[in-house]
Amino acid sequence: MAVKEASRQAEREPVDATLRRVDLNLLTVFDAVMQERNITRAASHLGMSQPAVSNAVSRLKNTFNDELFIRHGRGIEPTQRALELFGPIRQALQLVKNELPCLTFSPQTSQRTFKIALSSPADLRIAPRILRSLAQLAPNLRVHLDAQPDRGVYQKLRYQEIDFVIEAKTSEYAGISQEELNIEPLVVVASAAHPRLAQTLSPAQFTLEKHALFLPLLHDRERSDALYQGRGCDFAYQSGELSNVLGMVATSDLIAAVPQWYAEKMAVAFELKLLPLPWSAAGVTTYLTWHEAANKDKGHAWMRETLLAVCR
């Protein structure tokens, strides 16, 4: 047993010795440069001089035996190796920050930036509320709202390139936390001049008419099945943009199931008639999504509770 323990100790020592030779302060520089993609802005963010940051980047290149950053226009772009390092380093730094008792968060004085991705139609419904509320609660806090989240949005959550996602989609990715914000009731919309529809719509008529499909309805399988499964609906048009769906309905004989609040808001402008669904069906559920690595972050927790309160 003593021999085995000595062997294990011998295996650990070179790794520990290597780690002791690494200046871990360089990792905060790496994180800032990755976020800003600009040495000058990273220096301002860190409260350091530009030469000091440039020197730190040179040392990082030696540490990881990679260029890490290459010039691109007026800024810099990370290499593949830098992209691979970014997520683990961000999470490690966040874990350390979460455990420091001296770090507090004051919404009245914080100048922190939060990045939130919102999908349609949540951006139109929720974004104005978020901006109004935060202007009162945290006047110095900055918020960046991205109304066109891409397919890599959950990877960005993992790497903490964004803080929250608000959309009508559940996630099964590891480490992702979600909480329901609200459920938007649905109505059927049709052109005011539709030749076949009056003020009511039967199940048979719903099935026989051609449809414009609002794609986020498919993100929640339970609700999309309740609407369309087994009915043989003909989808002549589909879009993830709600305004495009209403525009198509307004200028054709297509019908669509859409969130009621938006249909009521745009009925006059698009010259639409609104009809109740011919059977009971749940609406579009919107979720607040974040990565569990941020659970202990005091500022993130405050923003999370604020978003839940504002958006509900």
C-alpha positions in Angstrom: 0.0 0.0 0.0 2.9 2.4 0.9 4.5 1.7 -2.5 1.2 2.4 -4.4 0.7 5.6 -2.4 4.3 6.8 -3.2 3.7 6.0 -6.9 0.5 8.0 -6.9 2.2 10.9 -5.2 5.0 10.8 -7.8 2.4 11.0 -10.6 0.7 14.0 -9.0 3.8 16.1 -8.3 4.7 17.0 -11.9 1.2 18.2 -12.5 1.1 20.3 -9.3 4.6 21.7 -10.2 3.4 22.7 -13.6 0.3 24.4 -12.2 2.4 26.4 -9.7 4.4 27.8 -12.6 1.3 29.2 -14.3 0.2 32.7 -13.4 -3.5 32.2 -12.8 -4.1 35.9 -13.1 -3.5 35.5 -16.8 -6.8 33.6 -17.0 -8.8 36.8 -16.2 -7.0 38.6 -19.0 -7.8 35.7 -21.4 -11.5 35.9 -20.4 -11.6 39.7 -21.0 -9.9 39.5 -24.3 -12.2 36.7 -25.5 -15.2 38.7 -24.6 -14.1 42.0 -26.0 -12.1 40.7 -29.0 -10.1 43.9 -28.7 -7.0 44.6 -26.6 -7.8 48.2 -25.8 -11.3 47.4 -24.7 -10.1 44.4 -22.6 -7.6 46.7 -20.9 -10.3 49.2 -20.1 -12.5 46.4 -18.7 -9.7 45.1 -16.5 -8.4 48.5 -15.4 -5.0 47.7 -16.9 -2.8 49.5 -19.4 -2.9 48.3 -23.0 0.9 47.2 -22.9 0.2 45.2 -19.8 -2.6 43.3 -21.5 -0.5 42.8 -24.6 2.2 41.4 -22.4 -0.2 39.1 -20.6 -1.5 37.8 -24.0 2.1 37.0 -25.0 2.6 35.0 -21.8 -0.7 33.2 -22.4 0.5 32.2 -25.9 3.6 30.7 -24.3 1.6 29.0 -21.6 -0.8 27.3 -24.0 1.7 26.9 -26.9 -0.7 28.6 -29.3 -1.2 31.9 -31.0 -4.7 32.2 -29.3 -5.6 35.4 -31.1 -5.0 36.7 -34.6 -5.5 40.2 -36.0 -8.8 40.8 -37.8 -9.7 44.3 -39.0 -9.4 46.6 -36.0 -9.8 43.8 -33.5 -8.7 40.2 -33.0 -10.2 36.8 -33.5 -9.6 33.7 -31.3 -8.0 30.6 -32.7 -9.7 27.2 -32.5 -7.6 26.5 -29.4 -8.8 29.7 -27.7 -12.4 28.8 -28.4 -11.8 25.3 -26.9 -10.3 26.9 -23.7 -12.9 29.7 -23.3 -15.8 27.6 -21.9 -13.8 25.7 -19.2 -11.9 28.8 -18.2 -15.0 30.9 -17.9 -16.7 28.3 -15.8 -13.7 27.9 -13.6 -13.5 31.7 -13.0 -17.2 31.8 -12.2 -16.9 29.0 -9.7 -14.2 30.9 -7.9 -16.1 34.2 -8.0 -19.2 32.5 -6.6 -17.3 31.4 -3.5 -15.7 34.7 -2.7 -17.6 36.2 0.4 -16.5 39.7 -0.4 -18.3 39.9 -3.7 -21.7 41.6 -3.4 -24.2 42.8 -6.0 -26.0 46.1 -5.7 -28.5 46.7 -8.5 -28.6 50.4 -7.9 -24.9 50.9 -8.5 -23.9 47.9 -10.6 -22.5 48.6 -14.1 -22.6 45.0 -15.1 -23.8 43.9 -18.6 -26.3 41.2 -19.1 -27.0 39.6 -22.5 -30.4 38.1 -23.1 -31.6 36.3 -26.3 -35.3 36.4 -27.0 -37.2 34.7 -29.8 -40.3 35.9 -31.6 -42.9 36.8 -30.3 -41.4 37.1 -26.8 -39.2 40.0 -27.9 -42.3 42.1 -28.8 -44.2 41.1 -25.7 -41.4 41.1 -23.1 -38.5 43.3 -24.2 -40.1 46.6 -23.5 -41.1 45.5 -20.0 -37.6 44.4 -19.2 -36.1 47.7 -20.4 -38.6 49.8 -18.5 -38.2 47.9 -15.2 -34.5 47.8 -15.3 -34.2 51.5 -16.0 -36.0 52.0 -12.6 -34.4 49.1 -10.6 -30.9 49.2 -11.9 -30.2 52.5 -13.8 -26.5 51.9 -14.4 -26.9 48.2 -15.4 -26.5 47.5 -19.2 -28.7 45.0 -21.0 -28.1 43.7 -24.5 -31.2 42.0 -26.1 -30.7 39.8 -29.1 -34.0 39.1 -30.8 -32.5 36.6 -33.3 -31.0 33.7 -31.2 -29.2 31.2 -33.4 -28.9 27.4 -33.1 -25.8 27.8 -31.0 -27.6 29.6 -28.2 -27.3 26.8 -25.7 -23.6 26.5 -26.3 -23.3 30.3 -25.7 -25.1 29.8 -22.4 -22.7 27.1 -21.4 -19.7 29.4 -22.2 -21.6 32.3 -20.6 -21.4 34.4 -23.7 -25.0 35.1 -23.0 -26.8 35.0 -19.6 -30.4 34.1 -20.4 -32.6 32.8 -23.2 -36.3 33.6 -23.4 -38.2 31.5 -25.9 -40.9 28.9 -26.4 -38.7 25.9 -26.4 -37.8 23.3 -23.8 -34.2 22.1 -23.6 -32.7 18.7 -22.7 -29.1 19.9 -22.8 -27.0 19.0 -19.7 -26.6 21.8 -17.2 -29.5 23.9 -18.5 -32.1 25.2 -16.1 -35.5 26.4 -17.1 -38.5 28.0 -15.5 -41.9 28.7 -17.1 -42.7 32.4 -17.6 -46.2 32.4 -19.0 -48.6 30.7 -21.4 -50.0 32.7 -24.2 -53.5 31.6 -25.4 -54.0 30.9 -29.1 -56.6 32.1 -31.6 -57.1 31.5 -35.3 -56.5 34.4 -37.7 -57.8 34.8 -41.2 -58.1 37.6 -43.7 -61.1 39.9 -43.0 -62.0 39.2 -46.6 -61.7 35.4 -46.3 -64.4 34.0 -48.6 -65.4 30.9 -46.5 -65.1 31.9 -42.8 -67.6 33.7 -40.7 -67.3 34.3 -36.9 -66.9 30.7 -35.9 -64.7 27.8 -37.1 -65.6 24.1 -36.9 -63.0 21.4 -36.5 -63.7 20.2 -40.0 -63.1 23.8 -41.4 -59.9 24.1 -39.5 -58.6 20.9 -41.1 -59.8 21.7 -44.6 -58.4 25.2 -44.8 -54.7 25.7 -45.9 -52.5 26.9 -43.1 -49.7 29.3 -42.4 -47.6 27.7 -39.6 -45.9 29.7 -36.9 -42.9 27.5 -36.3 -42.4 28.1 -32.5 -45.6 26.2 -32.0 -43.7 23.0 -32.9 -41.1 23.6 -30.2 -43.6 22.4 -27.6 -44.5 18.9 -28.8 -47.4 18.5 -26.4 -49.1 21.7 -27.6 -48.4 21.2 -31.3 -49.8 17.7 -31.1 -53.0 19.1 -29.5 -53.4 21.5 -32.4 -52.3 19.5 -35.5 -51.6 15.8 -34.8 -53.8 13.5 -36.9 -55.8 16.2 -38.5 -54.0 16.2 -41.8 -53.6 20.0 -42.1 -52.1 21.4 -45.2 -49.2 23.8 -44.4 -48.8 26.0 -47.4 -46.4 28.4 -45.6 -44.3 28.4 -42.5 -42.1 31.0 -40.7 -40.6 31.7 -37.3 -41.5 35.4 -37.6 -45.0 36.1 -36.4 -45.3 39.3 -38.5 -44.5 37.2 -41.6 -47.2 34.7 -40.7 -49.8 37.5 -40.2 -48.7 39.2 -43.4 -49.2 36.0 -45.4 -52.6 35.4 -43.8 -53.7 38.9 -44.5 -53.0 38.6 -48.2 -54.2 35.1 -48.9 -56.9 32.6 -47.9 -54.6 30.9 -45.4 -55.4 30.6 -41.7 -53.0 30.4 -38.8 -53.0 29.6 -35.1 -51.1 32.4 -33.3 -50.8 34.0 -29.8 -54.0 35.9 -29.0 -52.3 39.1 -27.6 -50.4 39.7 -30.8 -53.4 38.9 -33.1 -55.5 41.4 -31.1 -52.7 44.0 -31.3 -52.2 43.7 -35.1 -55.8 42.8 -36.2 -56.6 46.3 -37.5 -53.3 46.9 -39.2 -53.4 43.6 -41.0 -57.2 43.6 -41.6 -57.7 40.3 -39.9 -60.6 38.4 -38.3 -60.0 36.5 -35.1 -61.7 33.2 -34.5 -61.6 31.0 -31.4 -60.0 27.6 -31.8 -62.6 25.0 -32.5 -61.4 22.9 -29.5 -59.6 23.4 -26.3 -55.8 23.7 -26.7 -53.1 25.1 -24.5 -51.2 28.2 -25.7 -47.6 28.9 -26.4 -45.4 28.4 -23.3 -42.4 30.8 -22.9 -39.5 29.7 -20.7 -36.6 31.5 -19.0 -33.4 29.5 -19.6 -30.0 29.8 -18.1 -26.9 27.6 -17.3 -26.7 26.1 -13.9 -23.0 27.3 -13.6 -24.4 30.7 -12.8 -26.8 29.6 -10.0 -24.6 31.0 -7.2 -23.7 34.2 -9.0 -25.4 36.9 -6.9 -25.9 39.3 -9.8 -27.2 36.6 -12.1 -29.6 35.4 -9.3 -31.0 39.0 -8.9 -31.5 39.4 -12.6 -33.1 35.9 -12.8 -35.7 36.8 -10.1 -36.3 40.2 -11.7 -37.0 38.7 -15.1 -39.3 36.1 -13.6 -41.3 38.9 -11.9 -41.3 41.3 -14.8 -42.2 38.7 -17.5 -44.9 37.0 -15.6 
